[in-house]
């Protein structure tokens, strides 16, 4: 078959395979280094982009580097950043959760409803936590125990949870939450200039980072994303871990709902509608593979910086704020095209230099 | 045993013998019968509570509400069958709706077919862009179309600015399109049934249509069998885009006020319709007719809630819940079907 047929094939599976192949190839000096290489390269690239965004911001507006602006940046992307953490783990495990923004909305509506019924705030928090756990558990059980694809399940619960928010609150708006809570959303932590949501993100990022990169559970998440069957045969409790990931996602999103509500001082049913796409965009920008098995928390932190910085810089340039999706979408496309192009180039170089039998997957099955 | 194997291996790509063809047909018939049965039972129950549900006005209302979704579902079906997904349909619809109908304001007297062609062109361009990136760029379609969802909506927002197209600028012949009917059946519904029929026939009986199933059920095997997978997937995305473009013009004729939010969130409803209609979200099975019935079921449900006096606040939760019920049932059916097929095949083998 002609070689350019190979180039026409959809789904970027070959690049990953090639890397894996290379890692096991005896010709390589260090298997570990080459295994780390793609990840390192991606995060380095992201760091450069992050710096570029800051430079762009400084050039467009003198306000960009002020501490007040950093505060705004953090506040306005806080919830997306927080929800991106559990999403990262879920996508690495080979699943996806599109119900995150609806869970946030459901939590926000519940908070507003119970507050309007004069519940004490502490009791409401307990309810929100339970609600988040239930929402995540429902997703998780449908995916792992019933065996449904998570994409379909969470599209369903995206509608269901948003619908429940609408049932709870109808078209009412609840606002005027008490001052100590509202302050969480709009004021920095005392004596610093860090918004609460950013502090929460940092703490959570450390926790998620440690769990993902330094524990057996974390490694098993990569394993089940790379090959669910192999993970199962290796004795990993795939279903249990995946269920847990969905539960954690539900809980975190529910708490993000409280943050969102306090920040805007409004509980309405359509809070954060459509935000799931931004969360997924950030996670993919972070270099997490949509097919699972690849990605890192450092990447997510950098992607959050790029995302928040760019949104903010565009805001300062008076670019139509609603149209910043063009930039988010563009970044997303670049983030998937660059590694593919790099893999193609690398392959071409490998062919030119070695002229030796190249790993089969590098040539592509079409040549057989 | 070998006969049993080939029969089980792939009912969709290889037209091996009449027996496997019949089997395929039966499988597909079962899938559609299920969803049609649900629709009939649902309509019967609602009508027994509230007879007004099946009077002519309400049926017309439901049908005309279904048209746009059913059209979008046809394009989405082709994409989903090939194990891809097109999330950009809502944004394409919005862009096409504004760009095409804005012409009425800019150049009054422009013929309606030209406007449809413009809408089609906008959709085609978006579809080609998606298709090129997925097929040649080898990027997963979920990511590509998630990005183009944003980008196309962003372009739409920039073009629209703060404006909107209002009903006064639209010629009456254009507004009349969704309202015209033949013997009480909306004219548009007839056209759309014909279009979906053509799409279903293509998927079912054309070689390139069958190849979409093959690609969806096993991309690697399809490639090895010499199917030009990239070309086929590209075509599926192009058709989906073109259909979304046309649907945008129809949407404009129906709702008559077009701002930059037109079609926001439609992608999820359309995917719901497709999945409820029995198209497997990971490709390889399903039919255009099933997807259209799925769209019809969703709009029937929301109309039923309305007729039964249930607050429209419940709409979304019920639609989401039904999607979950549909995929759970589908899973149960397909597990049983697989078991039945296995039994059958081993019966044939011995």
Contacts between the chains, C-beta under 8 A, distances in Angstrom:
chain1	res1	chain2	res2	distance
A	1	B	226	7.5
A	5	B	228	6.9
A	5	B	230	7.4
A	7	B	136	6.4
A	7	B	138	7.7
A	7	B	230	7.8
A	8	B	135	5.6
A	8	B	136	6.0
A	8	B	228	7.1
A	8	B	229	7.4
A	8	B	230	2.8
A	8	B	231	6.5
A	8	B	234	7.8
A	9	B	135	7.6
A	9	B	138	6.2
A	9	B	219	7.9
A	9	B	223	6.4
A	9	B	229	5.7
A	9	B	230	5.3
A	10	B	84	6.9
A	10	B	134	5.1
A	10	B	135	5.3
A	10	B	138	6.2
A	10	B	141	7.1
A	10	B	219	7.3
A	10	B	229	6.4
A	10	B	230	6.1
A	10	B	233	4.8
A	11	B	138	6.4
A	11	B	140	5.9
A	11	B	141	8.0
A	11	B	219	6.5
A	12	B	138	4.4
A	12	B	139	5.7
A	12	B	140	6.5
A	14	B	138	7.6
A	142	B	324	6.8
A	142	B	328	7.4
A	146	B	328	5.9
A	146	B	331	6.4
A	147	B	331	6.3
A	148	B	327	5.4
A	148	B	328	6.7
A	148	B	331	5.8
A	149	B	281	5.2
A	149	B	282	6.0
A	149	B	327	7.9
A	151	B	85	7.8
A	151	B	142	7.8
A	151	B	281	5.8
A	152	B	275	5.5
A	152	B	281	4.5
A	152	B	323	7.5
A	152	B	327	5.0
A	153	B	324	6.8
A	153	B	327	7.1
A	155	B	268	5.9
A	155	B	271	6.0
A	155	B	272	6.6
A	155	B	275	7.6
A	155	B	323	6.8
A	156	B	272	7.5
A	156	B	320	5.1
A	156	B	321	7.4
A	156	B	323	3.9
A	156	B	324	4.1
A	156	B	327	6.9
A	157	B	320	6.4
A	157	B	324	7.1
A	158	B	268	6.5
A	158	B	320	6.8
A	159	B	268	6.9
A	159	B	272	7.0
A	159	B	316	5.4
A	159	B	317	7.2
A	159	B	319	5.3
A	159	B	320	2.7
A	159	B	321	7.9
A	159	B	323	6.5
A	160	B	316	7.9
A	160	B	317	5.5
A	160	B	320	3.3
A	160	B	321	5.4
A	160	B	324	6.8
A	161	B	320	7.4
A	162	B	316	5.7
A	162	B	317	7.8
A	162	B	320	7.4
A	163	B	313	8.0
A	163	B	314	7.0
A	163	B	315	7.0
A	163	B	316	3.5
A	163	B	317	2.6
A	163	B	318	6.9
A	163	B	319	7.1
A	163	B	320	5.4
A	163	B	321	7.8
A	164	B	317	5.3
A	166	B	313	4.8
A	166	B	314	7.9
A	166	B	316	5.8
A	166	B	317	7.0
A	167	B	313	5.4
A	167	B	314	6.1
A	167	B	317	5.8
A	170	B	311	7.6
A	170	B	313	5.5
A	171	B	313	7.9
A	273	B	265	7.9
A	274	B	264	7.6
A	274	B	265	7.1
A	277	B	146	6.1
A	277	B	149	6.8
A	277	B	150	7.0
A	280	B	146	6.4
A	281	B	146	6.7
A	281	B	147	7.6
A	281	B	150	7.4
A	284	B	143	5.8
A	284	B	146	7.9
A	290	B	140	5.1
A	290	B	142	5.9
A	290	B	143	5.6
A	291	B	140	7.1
A	320	B	157	6.2
A	320	B	158	6.1
A	320	B	161	7.8
A	322	B	154	7.9
A	322	B	157	5.0
A	322	B	260	7.4
A	323	B	154	4.2
A	323	B	155	7.8
A	323	B	157	4.3
A	323	B	158	5.0
A	324	B	154	7.2
A	325	B	150	3.6
A	325	B	151	6.8
A	325	B	153	5.5
A	325	B	154	4.1
A	325	B	157	7.7
A	326	B	150	6.8
A	326	B	151	5.2
A	326	B	154	3.3
A	326	B	155	6.6
A	326	B	158	7.6
A	327	B	154	7.8
A	328	B	147	8.0
A	328	B	150	5.2
A	329	B	146	7.7
A	329	B	147	4.0
A	329	B	148	6.5
A	329	B	149	7.1
A	329	B	150	3.3
A	329	B	151	3.8
A	329	B	154	6.8
A	330	B	147	7.3
A	330	B	151	6.4
A	332	B	143	6.5
A	332	B	146	6.5
A	332	B	147	4.1
A	332	B	150	7.3
A	333	B	133	7.2
A	333	B	139	7.7
A	333	B	143	7.9
A	333	B	144	7.0
A	333	B	147	4.6
A	333	B	151	7.8
A	336	B	137	7.9
A	336	B	139	4.6
A	336	B	140	7.3
A	336	B	143	5.1
A	336	B	144	7.4
A	337	B	133	7.9
A	337	B	137	5.9
A	337	B	139	6.4
A	340	B	137	6.5
A	340	B	138	5.8
A	340	B	139	6.3
A	365	B	220	6.9
A	365	B	223	6.8
A	365	B	224	6.4
A	366	B	223	6.5
A	368	B	224	7.8
